[in-house]
Structures are given as structure tokens and as C-alpha cells.
Amino acid sequence: MRVTMNRLHNAKNQNQGDHKKVLCVCSAGLLRSPTAAWVLSHEPYNFNTRAAGSDEDFALIPVDEVLLTWSELVVCMDGRQAAYVRALLKMLKLSDPPKVISLDIPDQFRYRDPELVNLIRERYDERTAK
């Protein structure tokens, strides 16, 4: 419990700056979401990013209350992850839950595959255009 409390406290550390905090989620947190975190942490976005997985049996870093508390936006790679995150948010009842979007990108790419990088940029821009 103490570890979670320390992590929750650190999630709101003011020294993180004013960059938008974006959590990128795929199933295992190994290929698509780390690639999305890398893309979104660079120009033209420059977000403060993290990557995690929705499948607790396979994810190196599973999506949890701390990461959701930390984030302002959750970028999911497909609809299954988006549904999982929304259900988790509903259960957690956070006072300021992050917005959740899905890029609808299938699990068929290597880490930082150029086609994946382009899809992330294209779909992110489409889904966040105002």
C-alpha cells in the first residue's frame, strides 16, 4: 500500500512541467504503445508520455490507477484497450479522469516500424482535430 501511495503522490509532481501527460496503451505495452509514446514525445507534439499494457498476464507495465491518475489523455491502440481503460476508469471513479481515444491500429507491427509511426501520427491527428 505504501508503494502505491508514493506512486500516487509522485503522479502529481509539479516539476513535470506543462507538457500534456499522455499514456499510450496496447495489449502488452511492448511494441505499439512504446512506439506511440516515442512518436508523441517528439515534434510536433512534445508530450510527456508513458507506455503500458492492458493485458495483465503479458504487460511489462500494466495499466493501473497511478498511470491513469497521472495522465490527461489515454491513447489506446485499439478498441479493446479503450474499452478496458474506460471500464477501469469507471471502477476507479477518479475525480478528473483522462480522455480516452482509440487509434484502431492492429497488432501487426514491429517496434518503431515506419508504417506504424506514420499510422500513429495520422490517426492521432485525425482523432484529436478540433
SEBA-755577 format. One line per 2 residues: number of its first residue (from 1); for each residue z negated, y negated, x of N, C-alpha, C. Coordinates in nm, 2 decimals. Layout:
# residues N
NUM	Z Y X Z Y X Z Y X; ...
//
This chain:
# residues 130
1	0.00 0.12 0.08 0.00 0.00 0.00 0.00 -0.13 0.09; -0.08 -0.13 0.20 -0.08 -0.24 0.28 0.06 -0.27 0.34
3	0.13 -0.17 0.38 0.26 -0.19 0.44 0.35 -0.26 0.33; 0.35 -0.22 0.21 0.43 -0.28 0.10 0.39 -0.42 0.08
5	0.26 -0.45 0.08 0.21 -0.59 0.06 0.26 -0.68 0.18; 0.25 -0.63 0.30 0.30 -0.71 0.41 0.45 -0.73 0.40
7	0.53 -0.63 0.36 0.67 -0.65 0.35 0.70 -0.75 0.23; 0.63 -0.74 0.12 0.65 -0.83 0.01 0.62 -0.97 0.05
9	0.51 -0.99 0.13 0.48 -1.12 0.18 0.59 -1.18 0.27; 0.64 -1.09 0.36 0.75 -1.13 0.45 0.88 -1.16 0.38
11	0.90 -1.10 0.27 1.03 -1.12 0.19 1.05 -1.26 0.16; 0.94 -1.34 0.14 0.95 -1.48 0.11 0.92 -1.57 0.22
13	0.93 -1.52 0.35 0.91 -1.60 0.47 1.00 -1.72 0.47; 0.95 -1.84 0.47 1.02 -1.97 0.46 1.11 -1.99 0.58
15	1.08 -1.93 0.69 1.16 -1.95 0.82 1.30 -1.88 0.82; 1.33 -1.82 0.71 1.46 -1.75 0.70 1.57 -1.85 0.67
17	1.54 -1.98 0.65 1.64 -2.08 0.63 1.69 -2.09 0.49; 1.80 -2.16 0.47 1.85 -2.19 0.34 1.97 -2.10 0.30
19	2.01 -2.01 0.39 2.12 -1.92 0.36 2.09 -1.83 0.25; 2.19 -1.81 0.16 2.17 -1.72 0.05 2.14 -1.58 0.10
21	2.04 -1.52 0.03 2.00 -1.38 0.07 2.07 -1.28 -0.02; 2.15 -1.20 0.05 2.24 -1.11 -0.02 2.21 -0.96 0.02
23	2.17 -0.88 -0.07 2.15 -0.74 -0.05 2.28 -0.66 -0.09; 2.33 -0.59 0.00 2.46 -0.51 -0.02 2.42 -0.36 -0.04
25	2.46 -0.30 -0.14 2.42 -0.17 -0.18 2.54 -0.07 -0.20; 2.53 0.04 -0.13 2.62 0.15 -0.16 2.54 0.28 -0.18
27	2.59 0.40 -0.18 2.51 0.51 -0.21 2.42 0.55 -0.10; 2.46 0.56 0.03 2.38 0.59 0.14 2.34 0.48 0.23
29	2.41 0.36 0.21 2.38 0.25 0.30 2.43 0.27 0.44; 2.54 0.34 0.46 2.59 0.37 0.59 2.72 0.31 0.62
31	2.81 0.30 0.52 2.95 0.26 0.55 2.99 0.13 0.48; 2.99 0.14 0.34 3.04 0.03 0.27 2.94 -0.09 0.27
33	2.82 -0.06 0.24 2.72 -0.18 0.23 2.70 -0.24 0.36; 2.69 -0.17 0.48 2.67 -0.24 0.60 2.80 -0.32 0.64
35	2.92 -0.27 0.60 3.04 -0.34 0.62 3.04 -0.47 0.54; 2.99 -0.46 0.41 2.99 -0.58 0.33 2.88 -0.68 0.38
37	2.77 -0.63 0.43 2.67 -0.72 0.49 2.73 -0.79 0.61; 2.80 -0.72 0.69 2.87 -0.78 0.81 2.97 -0.89 0.76
39	3.05 -0.86 0.67 3.15 -0.95 0.62 3.09 -1.08 0.56; 2.99 -1.06 0.48 2.93 -1.17 0.41 2.83 -1.25 0.50
41	2.80 -1.20 0.61 2.72 -1.28 0.71 2.80 -1.37 0.80; 2.93 -1.36 0.79 3.02 -1.44 0.87 3.10 -1.54 0.78
43	3.17 -1.63 0.85 3.26 -1.73 0.78 3.35 -1.66 0.68; 3.37 -1.72 0.57 3.32 -1.85 0.52 3.19 -1.84 0.44
45	3.13 -1.73 0.44 3.01 -1.71 0.36 2.88 -1.75 0.43; 2.85 -1.69 0.54 2.73 -1.72 0.62 2.60 -1.69 0.55
47	2.60 -1.58 0.48 2.48 -1.54 0.41 2.38 -1.46 0.50; 2.26 -1.46 0.46 2.16 -1.38 0.52 2.16 -1.25 0.45
49	2.21 -1.14 0.52 2.24 -1.02 0.45 2.16 -0.90 0.50; 2.14 -0.80 0.41 2.08 -0.67 0.44 2.17 -0.56 0.37
51	2.16 -0.44 0.41 2.23 -0.33 0.35 2.13 -0.22 0.32; 2.15 -0.15 0.21 2.07 -0.04 0.17 2.15 0.06 0.08
53	2.08 0.17 0.05 2.15 0.27 -0.03 2.07 0.30 -0.16; 2.14 0.34 -0.26 2.08 0.37 -0.39 2.04 0.51 -0.40
55	2.09 0.60 -0.32 2.06 0.74 -0.33 1.94 0.77 -0.23; 1.82 0.79 -0.29 1.70 0.81 -0.21 1.71 0.93 -0.12
57	1.79 1.03 -0.16 1.80 1.15 -0.07 1.88 1.13 0.05; 1.97 1.03 0.05 2.06 1.01 0.16 2.05 0.88 0.23
59	2.00 0.78 0.17 1.99 0.65 0.23 1.89 0.64 0.34; 1.94 0.57 0.45 1.85 0.55 0.56 1.75 0.44 0.52
61	1.80 0.34 0.45 1.71 0.23 0.39 1.74 0.23 0.24; 1.65 0.29 0.17 1.67 0.29 0.02 1.64 0.15 -0.04
63	1.71 0.12 -0.15 1.68 0.00 -0.23 1.54 0.01 -0.28; 1.46 -0.09 -0.27 1.32 -0.09 -0.31 1.28 -0.23 -0.37
65	1.16 -0.24 -0.41 1.11 -0.36 -0.47 1.11 -0.47 -0.37; 1.08 -0.45 -0.24 1.08 -0.55 -0.14 1.22 -0.61 -0.12
67	1.32 -0.53 -0.11 1.45 -0.58 -0.08 1.50 -0.65 -0.21; 1.47 -0.61 -0.32 1.51 -0.68 -0.45 1.43 -0.81 -0.46
69	1.31 -0.81 -0.42 1.23 -0.94 -0.43 1.29 -1.04 -0.33; 1.33 -0.99 -0.21 1.39 -1.07 -0.11 1.52 -1.13 -0.15
71	1.60 -1.06 -0.22 1.74 -1.10 -0.24 1.76 -1.20 -0.36; 1.86 -1.28 -0.34 1.91 -1.37 -0.45 2.03 -1.31 -0.52
73	2.10 -1.23 -0.45 2.22 -1.16 -0.51 2.23 -1.02 -0.46; 2.26 -0.93 -0.54 2.28 -0.79 -0.50 2.43 -0.76 -0.52
75	2.50 -0.72 -0.41 2.64 -0.69 -0.42 2.65 -0.54 -0.41; 2.68 -0.47 -0.52 2.70 -0.33 -0.52 2.84 -0.29 -0.50
77	2.86 -0.17 -0.43 3.00 -0.13 -0.41 3.06 -0.07 -0.53; 2.99 -0.01 -0.62 3.05 0.04 -0.74 2.95 0.03 -0.86
79	3.00 0.07 -0.97 2.93 0.06 -1.10 2.80 0.14 -1.10; 2.80 0.26 -1.04 2.68 0.34 -1.04 2.57 0.28 -0.97
81	2.59 0.21 -0.85 2.49 0.14 -0.78 2.44 0.02 -0.86; 2.53 -0.05 -0.93 2.49 -0.16 -1.01 2.40 -0.12 -1.12
83	2.44 -0.01 -1.19 2.35 0.04 -1.30 2.21 0.08 -1.25; 2.21 0.14 -1.13 2.08 0.19 -1.07 2.00 0.06 -1.04
85	2.06 -0.04 -0.98 1.98 -0.16 -0.94 1.93 -0.23 -1.07; 2.02 -0.24 -1.17 1.98 -0.31 -1.29 1.86 -0.24 -1.36
87	1.87 -0.10 -1.36 1.76 -0.02 -1.42 1.63 -0.04 -1.34; 1.64 -0.05 -1.20 1.52 -0.07 -1.12 1.47 -0.21 -1.14
89	1.55 -0.31 -1.15 1.50 -0.44 -1.18 1.43 -0.45 -1.32; 1.49 -0.38 -1.42 1.42 -0.38 -1.55 1.28 -0.32 -1.54
91	1.27 -0.21 -1.46 1.14 -0.15 -1.45 1.04 -0.23 -1.37; 1.09 -0.30 -1.27 1.00 -0.38 -1.18 0.96 -0.51 -1.25
93	1.04 -0.57 -1.34 1.01 -0.69 -1.41 0.98 -0.81 -1.32; 1.06 -0.83 -1.22 1.05 -0.94 -1.12 1.05 -1.07 -1.20
95	0.98 -1.17 -1.15 0.98 -1.30 -1.22 1.11 -1.37 -1.19; 1.18 -1.35 -1.08 1.30 -1.42 -1.05 1.40 -1.31 -1.00
97	1.45 -1.23 -1.09 1.54 -1.12 -1.04 1.67 -1.17 -0.99; 1.73 -1.10 -0.89 1.86 -1.14 -0.83 1.97 -1.11 -0.93
99	2.08 -1.18 -0.92 2.20 -1.14 -0.99 2.26 -1.02 -0.93; 2.32 -0.93 -1.01 2.38 -0.81 -0.96 2.53 -0.81 -0.99
101	2.62 -0.78 -0.89 2.76 -0.77 -0.92 2.81 -0.64 -0.85; 2.92 -0.59 -0.91 2.98 -0.47 -0.85 3.12 -0.51 -0.80
103	3.16 -0.46 -0.68 3.29 -0.48 -0.63 3.39 -0.37 -0.66; 3.34 -0.26 -0.72 3.42 -0.15 -0.76 3.51 -0.10 -0.65
105	3.44 -0.07 -0.53 3.51 -0.02 -0.42 3.47 0.13 -0.40; 3.57 0.22 -0.40 3.54 0.36 -0.39 3.49 0.40 -0.25
107	3.42 0.51 -0.24 3.36 0.56 -0.12 3.47 0.65 -0.04; 3.56 0.57 0.02 3.67 0.64 0.09 3.71 0.57 0.23
109	3.62 0.49 0.27 3.65 0.41 0.39 3.55 0.43 0.51; 3.60 0.41 0.63 3.52 0.42 0.75 3.45 0.28 0.76
111	3.34 0.28 0.84 3.26 0.16 0.87 3.36 0.06 0.93; 3.36 -0.06 0.87 3.44 -0.18 0.91 3.59 -0.15 0.91
113	3.63 -0.06 0.83 3.77 -0.03 0.81 3.84 -0.16 0.77; 3.95 -0.20 0.84 4.01 -0.33 0.80 4.05 -0.34 0.65
115	4.09 -0.23 0.59 4.12 -0.23 0.45 4.00 -0.26 0.37; 3.89 -0.20 0.41 3.76 -0.22 0.34 3.72 -0.37 0.35
117	3.73 -0.42 0.47 3.69 -0.56 0.50 3.77 -0.65 0.41; 3.90 -0.63 0.40 3.98 -0.71 0.31 3.95 -0.70 0.16
119	3.92 -0.57 0.12 3.88 -0.55 -0.02 3.75 -0.62 -0.05; 3.65 -0.61 0.04 3.52 -0.68 0.01 3.54 -0.83 0.00
121	3.62 -0.89 0.08 3.65 -1.04 0.07 3.72 -1.07 -0.06; 3.82 -0.99 -0.09 3.90 -1.02 -0.21 3.81 -1.00 -0.34
123	3.75 -0.89 -0.35 3.67 -0.86 -0.47 3.55 -0.95 -0.48; 3.48 -0.98 -0.37 3.37 -1.08 -0.38 3.41 -1.21 -0.43
125	3.52 -1.26 -0.37 3.58 -1.39 -0.41 3.62 -1.39 -0.56; 3.68 -1.28 -0.61 3.72 -1.27 -0.75 3.60 -1.28 -0.84
127	3.49 -1.20 -0.80 3.38 -1.18 -0.89 3.28 -1.30 -0.89; 3.29 -1.38 -0.79 3.20 -1.50 -0.78 3.27 -1.63 -0.80
129	3.40 -1.63 -0.83 3.47 -1.75 -0.85 3.41 -1.82 -0.98; 3.40 -1.95 -0.97 3.34 -2.02 -1.08 3.45 -2.10 -1.16
//
